[in-house]
Amino acid sequence: MTTQATLTWPRSSRPAVNFGQRPMLVFWETTRACLLACRHCRASATVEAPPGELSHAEGRALIDQVAGFGRPHPILVLTGGDCLLRPDLFGLVDYATALGVPVALSPSVTPLLGDMADEIAGSGVKAVSVSLDGAGPATHDGIRGISGLFDATVAAMRDLVASGVTVQVNTTVMRANVSELADVARLVAETGCHIWEVFFLVHVGRGTAAGAISPGEHESVCHFLYDASGYGFAVRTVEAPFFRRVVAERRAGGSPQETSLYGLLAKRLEAVLGPPVRPPSAHTSPTRDGKGILFVAHDGEVYPAGFLPLSLGNIRDRSLSDIYRNDPLLADIRAARFSGRCGQCEYADLCGGSRARAYAATGDPLGDDPACIRTIQS
């Protein structure tokens, strides 16, 4: 199963977006079918597609609604499950690109990806994400549940880069792989991939069985990621908007706290990649669940994000633009009307905390994000 992916283009090619009127990213879970059984799967994907998935006609209607937001069109990310198991996938890609909607794919690494690599490269797809959750077979294959998947994933990364598409590597941070992050960064750099998107665990779906790291460790990882963004690829995070606070603090001359985890990762990063090759390139657009982001599930239900299972309505009954622009919860999220420390923080708009994690922890999507060190300080 592939996780929600935030594929991006260089800043100069994407005009500024009014997040009150349109999202930057619309994720469509085209199917929940997937041949993998990853321990941290958001969707709890299954081998067979469940009933009720949007039909081809409904998919085209959804694409019409994405285009209807106007320019700059949101980026449409076709995810799953495994989007390659959707038989009409490339017909949908063709339809979206004909309307001027940029399309990205977030497939699973299975033999299907190898078989369809040329078709992906020749389609209108602008970017593809591939999940890599460890620096070697023991960790990655253990998390993903299939032997040999690590080698296939690295080969897919190389092949997709060679095909000319923008390639993003998705890594979910958890107890099992946090010590390997510098070596994952080495693989991102050595394969020539363009973006490293690091997911911070939220306990939804099968993710409840995976081991989350502590708030202090989240902070150390964010500082490490800022360092890693100096090695030729852009760095983003998912469900860790406090990374943007860390970036702002580092750019203002701040220094990371010298924890054992940060020291381990920073030392290893320099050992495997040498000195940085450019100034850090960390993306800091102030998006969050429901602000610039919208998620459409396989059955048409709309959510603020894939990790925030709080339904806002269904596109079979209500237009996507009406939901995004007028839902009261999304209005509160975009206005940073949060309770507790997240609402009081000077980084409330730039960061705002993970709304998905706040909801998972407290049942309140406007509550504190318990993974941020600022929400636990006395």
C-alpha positions in Angstrom: 0.0 0.0 0.0 1.2 3.5 -0.7 0.8 6.3 1.7 -0.6 9.7 1.0 2.0 11.5 -1.0 2.6 15.2 -1.4 4.4 15.4 -4.8 5.5 18.9 -5.8 7.1 20.9 -8.5 9.7 23.7 -8.3 8.3 26.8 -6.6 8.8 29.0 -9.7 6.4 26.8 -11.7 3.5 26.9 -9.2 1.8 30.3 -8.7 0.7 31.3 -5.2 -2.5 29.6 -4.1 -5.3 31.2 -2.1 -6.0 28.2 0.2 -9.3 29.6 1.2 -10.6 29.1 -2.3 -8.7 26.1 -3.6 -6.5 23.3 -2.4 -2.9 22.8 -3.7 -3.3 19.0 -3.6 -6.3 16.7 -4.1 -5.6 13.1 -3.3 -7.9 10.5 -4.9 -7.8 7.0 -3.4 -8.6 5.4 -6.8 -8.9 1.9 -5.2 -8.2 0.2 -2.0 -6.9 -2.9 -3.8 -3.2 -3.6 -3.1 -1.0 -6.7 -3.2 1.1 -5.5 -0.2 0.2 -5.7 3.5 2.3 -2.9 5.0 2.3 -2.7 8.8 1.6 1.1 8.8 -1.1 1.1 6.0 -3.4 4.1 6.3 -6.1 2.5 4.2 -5.9 -1.0 5.6 -5.8 -2.0 2.0 -7.0 -5.4 0.7 -6.1 -7.7 -2.2 -9.5 -7.2 -3.8 -11.2 -3.9 -4.4 -14.1 -3.3 -2.1 -17.6 -2.5 -3.5 -18.6 1.1 -3.9 -15.5 2.5 -5.6 -16.1 5.5 -7.9 -16.9 4.4 -11.4 -15.1 5.6 -14.5 -17.8 8.2 -15.1 -17.7 9.3 -11.5 -13.9 9.6 -11.7 -14.1 11.8 -14.7 -16.7 13.9 -12.9 -14.3 14.2 -10.0 -11.6 15.4 -12.3 -14.0 18.0 -13.8 -14.5 19.3 -10.2 -10.8 19.5 -9.6 -10.4 21.5 -12.8 -13.3 23.6 -11.7 -11.3 25.1 -8.9 -9.7 27.2 -11.6 -6.1 28.1 -12.2 -3.7 27.3 -10.8 -5.3 23.9 -10.9 -4.7 21.7 -7.9 -2.3 18.8 -8.4 -4.3 15.6 -8.6 -2.5 12.7 -6.8 -3.8 9.3 -7.8 -3.1 7.0 -4.9 -4.5 3.9 -3.2 -4.2 1.0 -2.3 -2.3 0.6 -5.5 -3.5 2.9 -8.2 -2.0 0.7 -10.9 -4.7 -1.9 -10.1 -7.3 0.6 -11.3 -7.9 -0.7 -14.9 -8.9 2.7 -16.3 -6.0 4.6 -14.7 -4.3 5.9 -17.8 -7.7 6.9 -19.3 -8.2 9.0 -16.2 -4.7 10.5 -16.5 -5.3 11.4 -20.1 -8.6 13.1 -19.2 -7.1 15.1 -16.4 -4.1 16.3 -18.5 -6.4 17.3 -21.3 -8.1 19.6 -18.9 -4.7 21.0 -17.7 -4.8 19.3 -14.3 -1.3 18.1 -13.3 -1.3 14.5 -12.3 1.0 12.5 -10.0 0.9 8.8 -9.2 1.6 7.0 -5.9 1.8 3.3 -6.9 2.9 0.3 -4.9 6.2 -1.4 -5.9 5.0 -4.6 -7.4 5.7 -6.3 -10.8 2.9 -4.1 -12.2 5.1 -1.0 -11.7 7.9 -2.5 -13.7 5.5 -3.6 -16.4 4.0 -0.1 -16.7 7.1 2.0 -16.2 7.2 2.9 -19.9 3.5 3.7 -20.0 3.9 5.9 -17.0 6.8 7.8 -18.6 4.9 8.2 -21.9 1.7 9.4 -20.2 0.9 12.9 -18.9 2.0 12.0 -15.4 4.4 14.6 -14.0 5.7 12.8 -10.9 5.7 9.4 -9.3 6.3 8.5 -5.6 7.9 5.3 -4.4 7.9 4.2 -0.8 11.2 3.2 0.9 11.0 2.5 4.6 14.5 1.2 5.3 18.1 1.3 4.2 18.2 -2.4 3.6 16.1 -5.5 3.0 15.7 -6.5 6.6 13.9 -3.4 7.6 12.1 -2.4 4.4 10.9 -5.9 3.6 9.9 -6.5 7.2 7.7 -3.4 7.3 6.3 -4.0 3.8 5.6 -7.7 4.3 7.2 -9.0 1.2 10.7 -10.5 0.7 12.8 -9.0 -2.1 10.8 -5.7 -2.1 13.8 -3.5 -1.1 15.8 -4.5 -4.2 12.8 -4.0 -6.4 12.1 -0.6 -4.9 15.6 0.7 -5.4 15.6 -0.6 -9.0 12.2 1.2 -9.5 13.7 4.4 -8.2 16.6 4.2 -10.7 14.4 3.3 -13.6 11.8 6.0 -13.0 14.6 8.7 -12.7 16.1 7.4 -15.9 12.6 7.7 -17.6 12.6 11.4 -16.9 9.7 11.8 -14.5 10.0 13.6 -11.2 10.6 10.9 -8.5 9.7 11.3 -4.9 10.7 8.8 -2.2 8.3 8.4 0.7 9.6 7.2 4.1 7.5 6.6 7.2 9.5 7.2 10.4 8.9 4.7 13.1 10.9 3.0 15.8 12.0 0.2 13.5 13.8 2.5 11.0 14.6 5.8 12.7 18.3 5.0 13.1 18.6 4.2 9.3 17.4 7.6 8.1 20.8 8.8 7.1 21.3 5.7 5.0 17.9 6.2 3.4 19.0 9.7 2.5 22.1 8.3 0.9 19.9 6.1 -1.3 17.7 9.0 -2.3 20.8 11.0 -3.3 22.6 8.1 -5.1 19.6 7.1 -7.2 19.1 10.7 -8.3 15.6 11.1 -6.9 14.2 14.6 -6.6 12.2 14.7 -3.4 12.3 13.0 -0.1 9.0 13.1 1.7 9.1 11.8 5.3 5.9 10.7 7.0 5.5 11.0 10.7 3.3 8.2 12.0 -0.4 8.8 12.8 -2.3 5.9 14.4 -4.9 5.2 11.8 -5.6 2.0 9.8 -2.8 -0.5 10.4 -0.6 2.3 11.6 -1.8 1.7 15.1 0.4 -1.4 15.1 3.6 0.5 14.2 5.9 2.1 16.7 5.8 5.9 16.9 8.8 7.8 18.1 8.7 10.4 20.9 8.2 14.2 20.6 11.8 14.8 21.4 12.9 12.3 18.7 10.5 14.0 16.2 12.3 17.2 16.9 15.7 15.6 16.3 14.5 14.0 13.1 13.3 17.4 11.8 16.7 19.0 12.5 18.3 16.1 10.7 16.0 16.5 7.7 16.9 20.1 7.5 20.5 19.0 7.2 19.6 16.3 4.7 18.0 18.9 2.4 21.4 20.1 1.5 22.3 17.0 -0.6 20.6 17.7 -3.9 17.0 16.7 -3.2 14.1 18.6 -1.7 12.7 17.5 1.7 9.1 17.7 2.8 7.2 16.1 5.7 3.7 14.7 6.1 1.9 15.0 9.4 4.9 16.9 10.8 4.1 20.6 10.1 6.4 21.5 13.0 9.2 20.8 10.5 8.4 24.2 9.1 9.0 25.8 12.5 12.4 24.0 12.7 13.3 25.2 9.2 12.4 28.8 10.2 14.4 28.6 13.4 17.4 27.1 11.6 17.3 29.8 8.8 17.2 32.4 11.6 20.5 31.0 12.9 19.2 28.5 15.5 21.0 25.3 16.2 19.7 21.8 16.8 19.8 20.4 20.4 22.6 17.9 20.5 20.6 14.8 21.4 22.0 11.3 20.9 19.6 10.6 18.0 20.4 13.9 16.2 24.1 13.3 16.8 23.9 9.7 15.4 22.0 10.8 12.3 24.0 13.9 11.6 27.3 12.0 11.9 26.1 9.2 9.7 24.8 11.6 7.1 28.2 13.2 6.7 29.9 9.8 6.7 27.9 8.5 3.8 27.4 11.7 1.7 30.2 14.0 2.7 29.6 17.8 3.1 26.4 19.3 1.8 26.4 20.2 -1.9 24.1 23.2 -1.7 22.2 25.3 0.9 19.3 23.4 2.5 16.2 23.1 0.2 13.3 22.4 2.6 9.7 23.1 1.4 7.8 25.3 3.8 4.4 26.0 2.2 2.0 26.5 5.1 -0.4 23.7 4.2 -1.9 21.2 6.6 -4.8 18.7 6.7 -7.7 20.7 5.3 -5.7 23.7 4.3 -4.4 23.3 0.8 -5.1 19.6 1.1 -8.2 17.5 0.4 -8.6 13.7 0.2 -11.3 11.8 -1.7 -11.6 8.2 -0.7 -12.4 5.2 -3.0 -16.1 5.6 -2.3 -16.3 9.4 -2.8 -16.2 10.3 0.9 -14.2 13.5 1.3 -11.8 14.1 4.2 -9.4 16.9 5.2 -6.5 14.4 4.6 -5.9 10.7 4.2 -4.8 10.4 7.8 -7.8 12.3 9.3 -10.8 10.0 9.0 -13.4 12.7 9.7 -15.9 12.7 6.8 -17.0 16.1 5.3 -19.5 14.7 2.8 -19.5 12.7 -0.4 -18.9 13.9 -3.9 -21.9 11.9 -5.0 -24.1 14.3 -3.0 -22.1 17.6 -2.8 -19.5 19.3 -4.9 -15.8 19.2 -4.0 -15.5 23.0 -4.2 -18.5 23.5 -1.8 -17.0 21.1 0.7 -13.6 22.7 0.6 -14.7 26.3 0.6 -17.7 26.1 3.0 -17.1 23.3 5.5 -17.0 24.9 9.0 -14.2 22.6 10.3 -12.0 23.4 7.3 -12.6 27.1 7.9 -11.4 26.7 11.4 -8.4 24.8 10.3 -7.4 27.3 7.7 -7.9 30.2 10.2 -5.7 28.3 12.8 -8.5 28.4 15.4 -6.9 25.7 17.5 -7.3 25.0 21.2 -4.5 24.6 23.7 -0.8 25.3 22.9 -1.2 24.9 19.1 -3.6 27.8 19.2 -1.3 29.9 21.3 1.9 29.2 19.4 3.5 31.9 17.3 3.8 29.3 14.5 0.1 28.5 14.5 -0.3 29.4 10.9 3.0 28.3 9.5 2.7 25.0 11.4 -0.6 24.4 13.1 0.3 20.9 14.2 -1.0 17.7 12.7 -4.7 17.8 12.8 -4.8 14.1 12.1 -2.6 13.3 15.1 -4.6 15.7 17.3 -7.8 13.9 16.3 -6.3 10.4 16.8 -5.0 11.3 20.2 -7.9 13.4 21.6 -10.9 13.1 19.3 -10.6 16.9 18.7 -9.3 17.8 15.2 -8.6 21.3 16.5 -6.6 20.1 19.6 -2.9 19.9 20.4 -0.6 17.8 18.3 1.1 15.5 20.9 4.1 14.9 18.8 5.4 18.5 19.0 7.7 19.3 21.9 6.0 22.7 22.4 2.7 21.0 23.3 4.3 19.1 26.2 6.4 21.8 27.7 5.3 23.0 31.1 
